Amino acid sequence: MIHPRTRRPWRPWRLRSGSQWAALALACALLASCASPPSPAPVYPAPVAPAVVPSAPPGASEPLTGTGLRLQPASFADLPGWQADDFADVWSAWLQDCSAPVPQLAEACTAARGVAADDLAAQRAFFEQWFRPWQAANENGQDQGLVTGYYEPVLRGSRKRTWPYVVPVYGLPDDLLPRSDAPDGVTRGRVAWRHGRKELLPYWSRAQVSADPRALATLDRNVVAWLDSPVDALFLQVQGSGLVRLPDGRMLRLSYAGDNGWPYKSVGRWLLEQGQLRGTVTMQIIRAWAQMHPSRVSQMLDANPRMVFFRATPLEHPRRGPTGAMGVPLTPMRSVAVDKRLLRLGTPLWLATTVAGQPFARLVFAQDVGGAITGSLRADLYFGTGDAAGDAAGRMQSPGRMWVLLPRGVAP
């Protein structure tokens, strides 16, 4: 979903309060997730250290990790659950990595051509031979971070404005420009006349668009779809991509095309600060609150100044996931969004956390980004498409640890 995809993960917010249990009960009523490599198998060419490669591909010397991430050498025996991972969908996710140009992975990708797509044991041995795990920690030495979840919603909509499809999904505006020098933090702008001369001003925020007929007229020229629910439109903005089922049964995929450059602000936090809710705020609770307070939905939406713009394409491959910031389709429970300032997209990771209260330890791949995914120990796990994935992703907020798998011979 995102280039850089600014899909925001759903991130629950907490206020510690004596009335937390009462608030949660109210929500339920309203509503009625280095060991040495083994001896090389004959099918694998021997790994070659970068130092003896005659001519490294362009970009091969660029680091896969950034400052602010501390890595300690480890072995595959140190990875909790390494042998228990069933490796389902691992190879397809890895081949997606290899379809994008990551110079540091080029040798391993070449070697992967000799591994059968249905030989899970050979695939596990491949990663043990070609990669070395490094345990990740932050600058303070802490090795535990936060893992959240995101998904691709399926919404009802139309290509034309007709009742009940009256909520616009905007495409990229004609007047959207980058602002390289943005002291106010708004990185997108528009040209306007001020004091008799042209100036590059911050682009309209969501509240400004709602109140300015000129802004509405500009955006209305590029509507890519119409939805039947403003809350669904909010969740589309938060996730950064989605599917739209049209009245005739056809499907559209809405993908991230850009944004207005404003920083994201959580409507969940706004509800807490307004005293509307207490405790944990999930997507389900926000939807229930909106149904109970329809006259305040616009005010809630305007609390987030950020707007995401989309492109719409016919859904040609229903089983293929949305495209992430790396430019490859995402794989459910194998793709994660990370802070690309600290981790190069395409990097394999071992993720140990809990999902729905159960241990979750899997090989995943950094293939996406998100505006709220910042920091050395932050990961956003892609759950898939549809309501079940959304329910699980919306409840996902667990501590987790990560190990970065770097190609052997590549230093952190």
C-alpha positions as CSV (number, residue, x, y, z in Angstrom):
1,M,0.0,0.0,0.0
2,I,2.3,3.1,0.2
3,H,5.2,5.0,-1.6
4,P,6.1,5.9,1.0
5,R,2.8,4.4,2.0
6,T,1.4,6.5,4.8
7,R,-1.2,4.0,5.7
8,R,-1.5,4.3,9.4
9,P,-1.8,1.1,11.5
10,W,-4.7,0.9,13.9
11,R,-3.1,1.6,17.1
12,P,-5.2,1.4,20.3
13,W,-4.7,4.1,22.9
14,R,-5.0,3.7,26.7
15,L,-5.8,6.0,29.5
16,R,-5.2,4.6,32.9
17,S,-8.4,5.3,34.8
18,G,-10.4,3.8,37.7
19,S,-13.4,3.6,35.4
20,Q,-11.6,1.6,32.7
21,W,-13.7,-1.6,33.2
22,A,-16.9,0.4,33.0
23,A,-15.8,2.0,29.8
24,L,-15.0,-1.4,28.2
25,A,-18.3,-2.8,29.3
26,L,-20.0,0.2,27.6
27,A,-18.0,-0.5,24.4
28,C,-19.2,-4.1,24.4
29,A,-22.8,-3.0,24.7
30,L,-22.3,-0.6,21.8
31,L,-20.8,-3.2,19.6
32,A,-23.6,-5.9,20.6
33,S,-6.3,-8.5,16.6
34,C,25.9,-17.0,15.1
35,A,26.0,-20.2,14.5
36,S,28.1,-21.2,11.6
37,P,26.1,-22.2,8.5
38,P,25.5,-25.9,7.9
39,S,27.6,-27.6,5.3
40,P,26.5,-26.2,2.0
41,A,24.0,-28.5,0.3
42,P,24.8,-29.4,-3.3
43,V,22.0,-27.4,-4.7
44,Y,23.5,-24.1,-3.2
45,P,26.4,-22.2,-4.6
46,A,28.8,-21.3,-1.7
47,P,28.2,-17.8,-0.3
48,V,30.8,-15.3,-1.4
49,A,32.0,-12.6,0.9
50,P,31.5,-9.1,-0.5
51,A,35.2,-8.4,-0.1
52,V,36.1,-10.9,-2.9
53,V,33.3,-10.0,-5.3
54,P,35.1,-8.6,-8.4
55,S,32.5,-5.9,-9.0
56,A,29.7,-5.3,-6.5
57,P,26.4,-4.1,-7.9
58,P,25.4,-0.5,-7.5
59,G,24.2,0.2,-4.0
60,A,25.7,-3.0,-2.5
61,S,27.8,-1.0,-0.1
62,E,24.8,0.8,1.4
63,P,24.0,-0.4,4.9
64,L,20.8,-2.4,5.4
65,T,20.4,-0.8,8.9
66,G,20.5,2.7,10.1
67,T,21.8,4.5,13.2
68,G,19.6,4.1,16.2
69,L,19.4,0.3,15.8
70,R,21.9,-1.7,17.9
71,L,22.5,-5.3,16.6
72,Q,24.1,-8.1,18.6
73,P,25.3,-11.2,16.8
74,A,23.1,-14.3,17.4
75,S,22.6,-17.8,16.0
76,F,19.6,-19.5,14.6
77,A,19.4,-21.6,17.8
78,D,18.8,-18.3,19.6
79,L,15.6,-17.6,17.6
80,P,12.6,-18.6,19.7
81,G,10.5,-21.1,17.6
82,W,12.8,-21.1,14.6
83,Q,12.3,-24.9,14.0
84,A,8.5,-24.6,14.7
85,D,7.8,-22.1,12.0
86,D,5.9,-24.0,9.3
87,F,7.4,-21.8,6.6
88,A,4.0,-21.5,4.8
89,D,4.2,-18.6,2.3
90,V,7.8,-17.8,3.3
91,W,9.2,-18.7,-0.1
92,S,6.6,-16.6,-2.0
93,A,7.2,-13.6,0.2
94,W,11.0,-14.1,-0.2
95,L,10.6,-14.2,-4.0
96,Q,8.7,-10.9,-3.8
97,D,11.8,-9.5,-2.1
98,C,13.9,-10.8,-5.0
99,S,11.6,-9.2,-7.6
100,A,12.7,-5.7,-6.3
101,P,16.2,-4.5,-6.7
102,V,18.0,-4.8,-3.3
103,P,21.8,-5.1,-4.2
104,Q,22.7,-6.6,-0.9
105,L,20.4,-9.6,-1.5
106,A,21.4,-10.2,-5.1
107,E,23.6,-13.2,-4.4
108,A,21.2,-14.9,-2.1
109,C,18.4,-14.3,-4.7
110,T,20.5,-15.9,-7.4
111,A,21.1,-18.9,-5.2
112,A,17.4,-19.2,-4.4
113,R,16.7,-20.2,-8.0
114,G,18.1,-23.7,-7.1
115,V,15.6,-24.2,-4.2
116,A,12.3,-25.9,-4.9
117,A,9.1,-24.0,-4.1
118,D,7.7,-27.0,-2.2
119,D,10.8,-28.1,-0.3
120,L,10.3,-26.4,3.1
121,A,13.3,-28.1,4.6
122,A,15.6,-26.8,1.8
123,Q,14.1,-23.3,2.3
124,R,14.9,-23.3,6.0
125,A,18.4,-24.6,5.2
126,F,18.8,-21.9,2.6
127,F,18.2,-19.1,5.1
128,E,20.5,-20.7,7.6
129,Q,23.3,-20.9,5.0
130,W,22.9,-17.5,3.4
131,F,22.0,-15.3,6.4
132,R,23.1,-14.6,10.0
133,P,20.7,-13.4,12.7
134,W,21.4,-10.3,14.7
135,Q,19.2,-9.4,17.7
136,A,17.8,-5.8,17.5
137,A,17.8,-3.4,20.4
138,N,17.4,0.3,20.7
139,E,20.1,2.8,21.6
140,N,19.4,2.2,25.3
141,G,19.9,-1.5,24.9
142,Q,16.3,-2.5,25.3
143,D,15.3,-5.4,23.0
144,Q,11.5,-5.3,23.4
145,G,9.3,-3.0,21.2
146,L,5.7,-2.7,20.0
147,V,4.0,-4.8,17.3
148,T,0.7,-3.6,15.9
149,G,-1.4,-4.8,12.9
150,Y,-3.0,-3.5,9.7
151,Y,-5.1,-4.9,6.9
152,E,-6.9,-4.2,3.7
153,P,-10.6,-3.3,4.2
154,V,-13.4,-4.3,1.8
155,L,-15.8,-1.5,1.3
156,R,-19.0,-0.7,-0.6
157,G,-18.9,2.0,-3.2
158,S,-19.5,3.3,-6.7
159,R,-17.6,5.1,-9.4
160,K,-20.4,7.6,-9.6
161,R,-22.1,9.7,-7.0
162,T,-25.4,8.2,-6.3
163,W,-27.3,7.5,-3.1
164,P,-26.1,6.0,-0.8
165,Y,-22.6,6.5,-2.2
166,V,-22.0,10.1,-1.3
167,V,-18.6,10.0,0.6
168,P,-15.8,10.9,-1.9
169,V,-12.4,9.2,-2.1
170,Y,-10.1,11.7,-3.6
171,G,-7.4,11.0,-6.1
172,L,-4.1,13.0,-6.3
173,P,-5.0,16.8,-6.6
174,D,-3.7,18.7,-9.6
175,D,-2.2,21.4,-7.5
176,L,-0.3,19.3,-5.0
177,L,3.4,20.2,-4.8
178,P,6.3,19.1,-2.5
179,R,7.7,21.5,0.1
180,S,11.4,20.8,0.6
181,D,11.6,23.5,3.3
182,A,8.7,22.8,5.7
183,P,9.4,24.4,9.1
184,D,5.8,23.8,10.1
185,G,6.1,20.1,9.4
186,V,3.6,20.1,6.5
187,T,5.6,18.6,3.6
188,R,3.1,19.2,0.8
189,G,1.9,22.6,-0.6
190,R,0.0,24.5,-3.1
191,V,0.6,27.7,-5.0
192,A,-1.5,30.7,-4.0
193,W,-1.5,34.5,-4.5
194,R,-0.6,36.4,-1.3
195,H,0.3,40.1,-1.1
196,G,0.4,40.4,-4.8
197,R,2.8,37.5,-5.4
198,K,2.8,33.7,-5.7
199,E,3.7,31.7,-2.6
200,L,3.9,28.0,-1.8
201,L,1.5,27.5,1.1
202,P,0.9,24.4,3.2
203,Y,-1.7,22.2,1.5
204,W,-5.2,22.2,3.0
205,S,-5.8,20.1,6.1
206,R,-8.9,18.0,6.3
207,A,-10.8,20.6,8.4
208,Q,-9.8,23.4,5.9
209,V,-11.1,21.3,3.0
210,S,-14.4,20.8,4.7
211,A,-14.8,24.6,5.3
212,D,-13.4,25.9,2.0
213,P,-15.5,25.6,-1.2
214,R,-12.4,26.3,-3.3
215,A,-10.6,23.3,-1.8
216,L,-13.6,21.1,-2.2
217,A,-13.9,22.2,-5.9
218,T,-10.2,21.4,-6.5
219,L,-10.5,17.9,-4.9
220,D,-13.8,17.1,-6.5
221,R,-12.1,17.2,-9.9
222,N,-10.3,14.0,-9.0
223,V,-12.7,11.7,-7.1
224,V,-11.8,8.1,-7.8
225,A,-14.7,6.4,-5.9
226,W,-17.7,7.2,-3.7
227,L,-18.4,5.2,-0.5
228,D,-21.5,4.9,1.6
229,S,-19.9,5.5,5.0
230,P,-17.6,8.3,6.4
231,V,-16.3,5.9,9.0
232,D,-15.3,3.4,6.3
233,A,-13.6,6.3,4.5
234,L,-11.7,7.0,7.7
235,F,-10.5,3.4,8.0
236,L,-9.5,3.4,4.4
237,Q,-7.3,6.5,5.1
238,V,-5.8,4.8,8.2
239,Q,-4.9,1.6,6.4
240,G,-3.8,3.3,3.2
241,S,-5.4,0.9,0.7
242,G,-8.6,-1.1,0.3
243,L,-11.0,-2.9,-2.0
244,V,-14.3,-1.4,-3.1
245,R,-17.2,-3.7,-4.2
246,L,-19.2,-1.9,-6.9
247,P,-23.0,-2.2,-7.3
248,D,-22.5,-4.6,-10.3
249,G,-20.2,-6.9,-8.3
250,R,-16.9,-5.8,-9.8
251,M,-14.1,-4.9,-7.5
252,L,-11.7,-1.9,-7.4
253,R,-8.4,-1.7,-5.6
254,L,-7.7,1.7,-4.0
255,S,-3.9,2.2,-3.5
256,Y,-2.0,5.0,-1.9
257,A,-1.1,7.8,-4.4
258,G,0.0,10.6,-2.0
259,D,-1.0,12.7,0.9
260,N,-1.5,16.3,1.9
261,G,1.7,16.3,4.0
262,W,0.1,17.0,7.3
263,P,1.1,14.8,10.3
264,Y,-1.3,12.1,11.3
265,K,-3.3,12.5,14.5
266,S,-5.3,9.6,15.9
267,V,-9.1,10.1,16.2
268,G,-8.9,7.5,18.9
269,R,-6.8,9.8,21.0
270,W,-9.1,12.7,20.2
271,L,-12.1,10.7,21.6
272,L,-10.1,10.0,24.7
273,E,-9.1,13.6,25.1
274,Q,-12.7,14.7,24.6
275,G,-13.8,12.4,27.4
276,Q,-16.0,10.5,24.9
277,L,-14.3,7.2,25.7
278,R,-12.0,5.7,28.3
279,G,-9.8,2.6,28.2
280,T,-8.7,0.9,25.0
281,V,-10.0,2.4,21.7
282,T,-10.3,0.0,18.8
283,M,-11.8,0.3,15.4
284,Q,-14.9,-1.5,16.6
285,I,-15.4,0.9,19.4
286,I,-14.9,3.9,17.1
287,R,-17.5,2.6,14.7
288,A,-20.0,2.0,17.6
289,W,-19.4,5.6,18.9
290,A,-20.0,7.0,15.4
291,Q,-23.3,5.2,15.2
292,M,-24.4,6.6,18.5
293,H,-23.2,10.2,17.7
294,P,-23.8,10.8,14.0
295,S,-23.9,14.6,14.4
296,R,-20.3,14.6,15.7
297,V,-18.7,12.3,13.1
298,S,-17.5,15.2,11.0
299,Q,-15.9,16.8,14.0
300,M,-14.1,13.5,14.8
301,L,-12.8,13.2,11.3
302,D,-11.5,16.8,11.2
303,A,-9.4,16.1,14.3
304,N,-7.0,14.3,11.9
305,P,-5.6,16.9,9.5
306,R,-4.0,14.3,7.3
307,M,-5.6,13.3,4.0
308,V,-4.5,10.3,1.9
309,F,-5.1,10.4,-1.8
310,F,-5.7,7.2,-3.8
311,R,-5.5,5.7,-7.3
312,A,-8.2,3.2,-8.4
313,T,-7.5,0.2,-10.6
314,P,-9.7,-2.9,-11.5
315,L,-9.0,-5.9,-9.3
316,E,-7.4,-8.3,-11.8
317,H,-5.8,-10.7,-9.3
318,P,-8.2,-11.3,-6.4
319,R,-5.7,-13.5,-4.5
320,R,-2.8,-11.0,-4.7
321,G,-2.3,-8.6,-1.8
322,P,-2.0,-4.9,-2.0
323,T,1.3,-3.4,-3.0
324,G,3.5,-2.1,-0.2
325,A,6.2,0.6,-0.2
326,M,8.7,-1.8,-1.6
327,G,6.6,-2.1,-4.7
328,V,5.7,-5.8,-4.2
329,P,2.4,-7.4,-3.2
330,L,2.1,-8.0,0.6
331,T,1.8,-11.5,2.0
332,P,-0.5,-11.9,5.0
333,M,1.3,-12.7,8.3
334,R,4.7,-12.5,6.4
335,S,4.9,-8.8,5.5
336,V,5.6,-6.1,8.0
337,A,5.9,-2.3,7.9
338,V,9.0,-0.9,9.5
339,D,10.8,2.4,9.8
340,K,12.8,2.5,6.6
341,R,15.3,4.9,8.1
342,L,16.5,2.1,10.3
343,L,15.8,-1.0,8.2
344,R,16.2,-1.4,4.5
345,L,13.0,-2.6,2.8
346,G,13.4,-6.2,1.7
347,T,15.3,-7.3,4.9
348,P,14.2,-10.6,6.4
349,L,13.3,-10.5,10.1
350,W,12.5,-13.0,12.8
351,L,9.6,-11.6,14.8
352,A,8.6,-13.0,18.2
353,T,5.4,-11.6,19.7
354,T,1.8,-12.7,20.6
355,V,-1.3,-12.6,18.4
356,A,-4.7,-13.0,20.1
357,G,-2.8,-14.0,23.2
358,Q,-1.0,-16.9,21.5
359,P,2.8,-17.0,20.9
360,F,3.7,-15.9,17.4
361,A,7.3,-16.5,16.1
362,R,7.8,-16.3,12.4
363,L,10.1,-15.3,9.6
364,V,8.7,-12.0,8.1
365,F,9.9,-9.5,5.5
366,A,10.2,-5.7,5.8
367,Q,8.1,-4.8,2.7
368,D,6.1,-1.7,3.8
369,V,6.2,1.5,5.8
370,G,3.7,3.6,7.7
371,G,3.7,7.1,9.1
372,A,3.1,5.9,12.6
373,I,5.7,3.1,12.4
374,T,8.8,4.9,13.7
375,G,11.6,3.6,15.9
376,S,14.1,0.8,16.1
377,L,11.8,-1.8,17.6
378,R,8.5,-1.0,15.8
379,A,6.8,-3.4,13.4
380,D,3.3,-3.4,11.9
381,L,2.2,-6.9,10.8
382,Y,0.0,-7.2,7.7
383,F,-3.0,-9.5,8.5
384,G,-4.6,-9.7,5.0
385,T,-7.9,-8.6,3.4
386,G,-11.4,-8.4,4.8
387,D,-13.4,-8.2,8.0
388,A,-11.7,-11.1,9.8
389,A,-8.3,-9.7,9.1
390,G,-9.5,-6.2,10.2
391,D,-10.9,-7.5,13.4
392,A,-7.6,-9.2,14.3
393,A,-5.4,-6.3,13.1
394,G,-7.5,-3.8,15.1
395,R,-6.9,-5.7,18.3
396,M,-3.2,-6.2,17.7
397,Q,-0.9,-4.4,20.2
398,S,1.7,-6.6,21.7
399,P,5.3,-6.4,22.9
400,G,7.7,-8.1,20.6
401,R,11.4,-8.8,19.8
402,M,13.1,-8.8,16.5
403,W,16.2,-10.4,14.9
404,V,17.5,-8.9,11.7
405,L,18.8,-11.5,9.2
406,L,21.7,-10.0,7.3
407,P,23.5,-11.8,4.4
408,R,26.6,-13.5,5.7
409,G,29.6,-11.2,5.1
410,V,27.5,-8.1,5.4
411,A,28.2,-6.2,8.6
412,P,25.5,-4.1,10.4
